[in-house]
Amino acid sequence: MNVYKNTVGYGDHVLFYTTPEVVQMVKVTPAKVVRNRFGEFRHSDVVGKPYGAKVSSTNGRGYVTLLFPTPELWTLCLPHRTQILYFPDISFVTSYLELKPGVKMIESGTGSGSFSHSIARSIAPTGKLYSFEYHQERAECARKEFEEHGFTDLVVVECRDVCKDGFGLEDAVTAVFLDLPAPWEAVPAAKKAFKRNRIGRICSFSPNIEQVSRTCIALHEAGFREIKMFECLLRHYELKTVSFKPIPAAQPVVVSREKLHPRQLVEGSWDEVSEEAVKAYEAAHPPPSNDSESPAAQSQGETVIDSDTVNGPSTLVVAANEDENGMRNRKRKLALSSTIMSRPKREAKTHTAYLMFGILPPQRE
């Protein structure tokens, strides 16, 4: 996962992307087939394809997009063994803990490995992540995934109850992340694990305020400073282009001469127009002849009524000598307008919790 390739080969992990909600991780294997609601996809059909290419199903009715696996995409499709962190929280924690190549840090617990993959990418190639999980089966599954994804040299997974047994590390790391039911019980062990001559940074991820309160007290008693709490809330929006007819006051409306009542083509409101004015207008502007060969038919065009026609005086404009195609295009352009509109999605894939940070100053000998 951490070494990019241009094309897909056997043994590679590839993401089959169909929709934002349907992303599937696949290990390309000879003679294997992936089936989903979009069709059937043979592994052999993706070999040699560049990442980003679209591959059609065997019946040609659907397709998938081949994506190179990244921690962001892995978070969308990983098997959930526990609740996971999503990227609003992951990016925030990565920034505050100042994770970068060469950093050595502790994570407890491992869970589904969502945050672990992002940490491994951030601290590569010379850093080290010590990941602790008290559940034996989850620890084994996570260890297997890290091996398959090429993180063996970066991540060490250990099954341990750190609240009772500690981390077993001293003067070893500069960052600690706690995702535990009782993180305050692991604070003393975290303090021992920090390097004595370096600034130590800790983060606790807790879903309720009672956990935050007890962790805050434990951090303060252990000598941590600059204790802060944050909450990252993310709202997804759907974008859609909407077409609609323009408001009459916004621009002129193009209409056929035959569709207009004579009273609408004379200055003044409806009630103010006299019969004499209507007759005078009709005499000055006779309707076009049905004979397509007559000069009158060739010179008469469409009538454009100014946007103020409905509410007050109007100006009559005759679009003469305009060819039929040009007028049709103009009608189409003026008939509809479009704009981009948005609305929040009803459901958001996220895991809300409180992030508590603290800094441990270098410890004196």
C-alpha positions as CSV (number, residue, x, y, z in Angstrom):
1,M,0.0,0.0,0.0
2,N,2.9,2.3,0.6
3,V,4.7,1.7,-2.8
4,Y,3.0,3.2,-5.8
5,K,2.8,1.3,-9.1
6,N,1.5,2.5,-12.5
7,T,-0.2,-0.7,-13.6
8,V,-2.0,-3.6,-11.9
9,G,-0.4,-7.0,-11.6
10,Y,-1.1,-10.4,-10.0
11,G,-0.7,-10.3,-6.2
12,D,-1.5,-6.5,-6.0
13,H,-4.2,-5.1,-3.9
14,V,-6.6,-3.0,-6.0
15,L,-9.7,-1.0,-5.0
16,F,-12.8,-1.6,-7.2
17,Y,-14.6,1.7,-7.0
18,T,-18.2,1.9,-8.2
19,T,-19.9,4.5,-6.0
20,P,-18.7,6.5,-2.9
21,E,-20.7,3.9,-0.8
22,V,-19.4,0.8,-2.7
23,V,-15.7,0.4,-2.6
24,Q,-14.1,-3.1,-2.5
25,M,-10.5,-4.1,-1.8
26,V,-9.4,-7.0,-4.0
27,K,-6.2,-9.0,-4.2
28,V,-5.7,-9.8,-7.8
29,T,-5.5,-13.6,-8.2
30,P,-5.6,-15.8,-11.3
31,A,-8.9,-17.4,-12.2
32,K,-10.8,-15.4,-9.5
33,V,-14.0,-13.4,-10.1
34,V,-15.6,-10.5,-8.3
35,R,-19.4,-10.3,-8.3
36,N,-21.5,-7.4,-7.2
37,R,-24.7,-5.6,-8.2
38,F,-22.9,-4.0,-11.1
39,G,-21.9,-7.2,-12.8
40,E,-19.1,-9.8,-12.9
41,F,-15.5,-8.8,-13.1
42,R,-12.6,-11.2,-13.8
43,H,-9.3,-10.6,-12.1
44,S,-7.5,-11.4,-15.3
45,D,-9.3,-8.5,-17.0
46,V,-7.6,-5.9,-14.7
47,V,-4.0,-7.2,-15.1
48,G,-1.9,-4.7,-17.0
49,K,-4.5,-1.9,-16.7
50,P,-3.3,1.4,-15.3
51,Y,-4.7,2.7,-12.1
52,G,-7.6,5.0,-12.8
53,A,-8.8,2.9,-15.7
54,K,-12.4,1.7,-16.0
55,V,-13.0,-2.0,-16.5
56,S,-16.4,-3.2,-17.9
57,S,-18.2,-6.2,-16.5
58,T,-18.5,-9.4,-18.5
59,N,-22.0,-8.5,-19.7
60,G,-21.0,-4.9,-20.5
61,R,-23.7,-3.4,-18.3
62,G,-21.5,-2.0,-15.6
63,Y,-18.0,-1.0,-14.8
64,V,-15.6,-0.4,-11.9
65,T,-12.7,2.1,-11.6
66,L,-9.4,0.7,-10.5
67,L,-7.8,2.8,-7.7
68,F,-4.5,2.4,-6.0
69,P,-5.1,1.7,-2.3
70,T,-4.4,4.6,0.1
71,P,-5.2,4.9,3.9
72,E,-8.1,7.2,3.0
73,L,-9.7,4.7,0.6
74,W,-8.9,1.8,3.0
75,T,-10.9,3.5,5.7
76,L,-14.0,3.4,3.4
77,C,-13.8,-0.3,2.7
78,L,-12.0,-2.0,5.6
79,P,-13.8,-4.8,7.5
80,H,-15.2,-3.2,10.7
81,R,-14.1,-5.1,13.8
82,T,-14.7,-2.1,16.0
83,Q,-15.8,1.6,15.5
84,I,-13.2,3.4,13.5
85,L,-11.7,6.8,13.1
86,Y,-12.6,8.7,9.9
87,F,-10.4,11.3,8.2
88,P,-11.7,14.5,9.8
89,D,-10.4,13.1,13.1
90,I,-7.4,11.3,11.6
91,S,-6.0,14.4,9.9
92,F,-6.6,16.5,13.0
93,V,-4.8,14.1,15.3
94,T,-1.9,13.6,12.8
95,S,-1.4,17.4,12.8
96,Y,-1.6,18.0,16.5
97,L,0.7,15.0,17.4
98,E,3.2,16.4,14.7
99,L,3.6,13.0,13.0
100,K,6.3,12.9,10.4
101,P,8.9,10.5,9.0
102,G,11.0,9.0,11.7
103,V,8.6,9.5,14.6
104,K,8.1,6.7,17.1
105,M,4.7,6.5,18.7
106,I,2.2,4.3,20.6
107,E,-1.4,3.5,19.6
108,S,-3.9,1.7,21.9
109,G,-6.1,0.1,20.8
110,T,-5.6,-1.1,17.3
111,G,-9.2,-1.9,16.6
112,S,-9.9,-2.2,12.8
113,G,-6.6,-0.5,11.9
114,S,-8.0,2.6,10.2
115,F,-5.8,5.1,12.0
116,S,-2.9,2.7,12.1
117,H,-2.6,2.8,8.3
118,S,-2.5,6.6,8.3
119,I,0.1,6.6,11.0
120,A,2.3,4.2,9.2
121,R,2.2,6.3,6.0
122,S,3.0,9.5,8.0
123,I,6.0,8.0,9.9
124,A,7.5,6.0,7.0
125,P,10.2,5.0,6.2
126,T,12.2,5.2,9.4
127,G,9.5,5.6,12.1
128,K,7.9,2.9,14.3
129,L,4.3,2.4,15.5
130,Y,3.7,0.3,18.6
131,S,0.1,-0.8,18.4
132,F,-1.6,-2.5,21.4
133,E,-4.9,-4.4,21.3
134,Y,-6.3,-6.3,24.3
135,H,-8.5,-8.6,22.1
136,Q,-6.5,-11.5,20.8
137,E,-8.5,-12.2,17.6
138,R,-8.5,-8.5,16.6
139,A,-4.8,-8.2,17.2
140,E,-4.2,-11.2,14.9
141,C,-6.4,-9.9,12.1
142,A,-4.7,-6.5,12.3
143,R,-1.2,-8.1,12.2
144,K,-2.2,-10.1,9.1
145,E,-3.5,-6.9,7.3
146,F,-0.3,-5.0,8.1
147,E,1.8,-7.8,6.6
148,E,-0.3,-8.0,3.4
149,H,-0.2,-4.2,3.0
150,G,3.6,-4.0,3.4
151,F,3.8,-2.3,6.9
152,T,5.7,-5.1,8.6
153,D,8.8,-2.9,9.2
154,L,6.7,0.0,10.5
155,V,4.1,-1.5,12.7
156,V,4.5,-3.8,15.7
157,V,1.2,-5.3,17.0
158,E,1.0,-6.7,20.5
159,C,-2.0,-8.1,22.4
160,R,-1.9,-6.5,25.9
161,D,-4.2,-4.9,28.4
162,V,-2.3,-1.6,28.8
163,C,-4.5,-0.3,31.6
164,K,-3.3,-3.1,33.8
165,D,0.1,-4.1,32.4
166,G,1.3,-0.9,30.9
167,F,3.1,-0.6,27.5
168,G,6.3,-2.3,28.5
169,L,8.2,0.7,27.0
170,E,10.3,3.4,28.7
171,D,12.0,6.5,27.1
172,A,11.0,5.3,23.7
173,V,8.3,7.4,22.0
174,T,7.3,11.1,21.4
175,A,3.6,10.6,20.7
176,V,0.8,8.5,22.2
177,F,-2.8,7.9,21.0
178,L,-5.3,6.4,23.4
179,D,-8.7,4.9,22.1
180,L,-9.7,3.1,25.2
181,P,-12.8,2.7,27.5
182,A,-10.8,4.1,30.4
183,P,-7.9,6.1,29.0
184,W,-7.1,7.8,32.3
185,E,-5.9,4.4,33.6
186,A,-3.2,4.3,30.9
187,V,-1.9,7.9,31.5
188,P,0.9,6.8,34.0
189,A,2.2,4.1,31.6
190,A,2.2,6.7,28.8
191,K,4.2,9.1,30.8
192,K,6.9,6.4,31.3
193,A,7.0,5.6,27.6
194,F,7.8,9.2,26.6
195,K,11.4,10.1,25.8
196,R,12.8,12.1,28.8
197,N,14.7,14.7,26.8
198,R,11.9,15.4,24.3
199,I,8.5,17.0,24.3
200,G,5.8,14.3,24.5
201,R,2.4,14.7,22.9
202,I,-0.7,12.7,23.9
203,C,-4.2,12.4,22.4
204,S,-7.2,10.6,23.9
205,F,-10.3,9.8,21.8
206,S,-13.4,9.5,24.0
207,P,-17.1,9.4,23.0
208,N,-18.6,10.9,26.2
209,I,-17.8,13.8,28.3
210,E,-17.4,11.8,31.6
211,Q,-14.4,10.0,30.0
212,V,-13.0,13.4,29.0
213,S,-13.4,14.8,32.5
214,R,-11.6,11.9,34.2
215,T,-8.8,11.9,31.6
216,C,-8.3,15.6,32.0
217,I,-7.8,15.2,35.7
218,A,-5.4,12.3,35.2
219,L,-3.3,14.3,32.6
220,H,-3.1,17.3,34.9
221,E,-2.0,15.1,37.9
222,A,0.7,13.5,35.7
223,G,2.2,16.8,34.8
224,F,0.9,17.3,31.3
225,R,0.4,20.9,30.1
226,E,-1.7,22.8,27.5
227,I,-4.6,20.3,27.9
228,K,-7.2,21.0,25.2
229,M,-10.3,19.4,23.9
230,F,-11.7,19.5,20.4
231,E,-14.6,17.9,18.4
232,C,-14.5,17.5,14.6
233,L,-17.9,17.6,13.0
234,L,-18.3,16.9,9.3
235,R,-21.3,17.4,7.1
236,H,-21.5,16.1,3.6
237,Y,-23.4,18.0,0.9
238,E,-25.0,16.8,-2.3
239,L,-24.5,19.0,-5.4
240,K,-27.0,19.1,-8.2
241,T,-27.4,21.3,-11.3
242,V,-31.0,22.5,-11.5
243,S,-32.6,24.1,-14.6
244,F,-35.5,26.5,-14.4
245,K,-37.3,29.2,-16.3
246,P,-35.9,32.7,-15.7
247,I,-38.0,35.3,-13.8
248,P,-39.6,37.7,-16.3
249,A,-37.9,40.7,-14.6
250,A,-34.5,39.2,-15.0
251,Q,-34.3,39.1,-18.8
252,P,-36.5,39.4,-22.0
253,V,-38.7,36.5,-22.9
254,V,-38.8,35.4,-26.6
255,V,-42.3,34.5,-27.8
256,S,-44.1,34.0,-31.1
257,R,-46.0,36.8,-32.6
258,E,-49.1,34.6,-33.0
259,K,-49.2,33.9,-29.2
260,L,-49.5,37.5,-28.2
261,H,-52.7,39.4,-27.7
262,P,-52.5,42.8,-29.4
263,R,-53.2,44.6,-26.1
264,Q,-49.9,43.2,-24.8
265,L,-47.9,44.8,-27.6
266,V,-49.0,48.4,-26.9
267,E,-47.5,50.8,-24.3
268,G,-49.6,51.1,-21.1
269,S,-51.4,48.7,-18.9
270,W,-54.2,46.4,-20.1
271,D,-57.0,48.7,-18.8
272,E,-55.6,51.8,-20.4
273,V,-55.5,50.5,-24.0
274,S,-58.4,51.7,-26.1
275,E,-60.0,49.9,-29.0
276,E,-58.7,52.6,-31.3
277,A,-55.1,52.0,-30.2
278,V,-55.5,48.3,-30.8
279,K,-56.9,48.9,-34.3
280,A,-54.1,51.3,-35.1
281,Y,-51.5,48.8,-33.9
282,E,-53.0,46.0,-36.0
283,A,-53.0,48.2,-39.1
284,A,-49.4,49.2,-38.6
285,H,-48.3,45.6,-37.8
286,P,-50.3,43.1,-40.0
287,P,-49.8,39.4,-39.2
288,P,-47.3,37.5,-41.3
289,S,-48.5,35.9,-44.5
290,N,-48.8,32.1,-44.8
291,D,-47.0,32.3,-48.1
292,S,-43.4,31.4,-47.4
293,E,-42.3,33.1,-50.7
294,S,-43.7,36.5,-49.8
295,P,-41.3,39.3,-48.8
296,A,-43.4,39.9,-45.7
297,A,-42.9,36.3,-44.5
298,Q,-39.1,36.5,-45.1
299,S,-38.7,39.8,-43.2
300,Q,-41.0,39.1,-40.2
301,G,-39.1,37.5,-37.3
302,E,-39.9,36.8,-33.7
303,T,-41.1,39.4,-31.3
304,V,-39.1,40.2,-28.1
305,I,-41.0,41.6,-25.2
306,D,-39.0,43.5,-22.6
307,S,-39.1,42.2,-19.1
308,D,-41.2,45.2,-17.9
309,T,-44.1,44.3,-20.1
310,V,-46.1,42.7,-17.3
311,N,-45.9,45.6,-14.8
312,G,-45.6,48.7,-17.0
313,P,-44.5,50.2,-20.3
314,S,-42.8,48.0,-22.8
315,T,-40.6,48.4,-25.9
316,L,-41.4,46.4,-29.0
317,V,-38.5,45.0,-30.8
318,V,-38.8,43.1,-34.0
319,A,-35.9,40.7,-34.7
320,A,-35.9,40.9,-38.5
321,N,-33.7,39.1,-41.0
322,E,-32.7,36.5,-38.4
323,D,-32.4,32.9,-39.7
324,E,-34.5,30.2,-38.2
325,N,-31.7,28.3,-36.5
326,G,-30.2,31.3,-34.9
327,M,-33.6,32.3,-33.4
328,R,-34.2,28.7,-32.2
329,N,-30.9,28.7,-30.4
330,R,-31.6,32.0,-28.9
331,K,-35.0,30.8,-27.6
332,R,-33.4,27.7,-26.1
333,K,-30.7,29.8,-24.3
334,L,-33.2,32.3,-22.9
335,A,-35.9,29.7,-22.1
336,L,-33.9,27.9,-19.3
337,S,-31.3,28.9,-16.8
338,S,-29.3,26.6,-14.5
339,T,-27.6,26.9,-11.2
340,I,-25.7,24.6,-8.8
341,M,-27.6,23.9,-5.6
342,S,-26.6,21.9,-2.6
343,R,-28.3,20.2,0.4
344,P,-26.9,18.2,3.3
345,K,-27.0,14.4,3.1
346,R,-29.4,12.7,5.5
347,E,-26.7,10.3,6.6
348,A,-23.0,10.9,7.2
349,K,-20.4,8.2,7.7
350,T,-18.5,9.4,10.7
351,H,-17.8,8.6,14.3
352,T,-18.2,11.5,16.6
353,A,-16.0,11.8,19.8
354,Y,-14.0,14.2,21.8
355,L,-10.3,14.7,21.1
356,M,-8.2,15.6,24.2
357,F,-4.6,16.7,23.7
358,G,-1.8,17.3,26.2
359,I,1.9,18.1,26.1
360,L,4.5,16.6,28.5
361,P,7.6,18.9,28.9
362,P,11.0,17.3,28.8
363,Q,11.6,15.5,32.2
364,R,14.6,16.4,34.3
365,E,16.9,13.7,35.4
